[in-house]
Amino acid sequence: MPRERVGTVEGFGKRLNDLILAKGYTYRQVAEKIGRDRKAVYQYKNGDTIPDGVIICRLCSVLQTTPNYLLLGKE
């Protein structure tokens, strides 16, 4: 049976990737800033996993966005 991708928050990975690129960061830089490894950031971007609330807050701080935008695409 194929593994289902985690990602009930549709578009999270694309928004995350777009914000990382817009800020000019590498995945490694973002990973260091949020206290995770680069692999975790790739997993978030690819929709393999969704980060917990603490990491969402760190991502929002680093990428200067809100949880509503990052998770739901709403300003």
Disulfide bonds with the S-S distance in Angstrom:
none
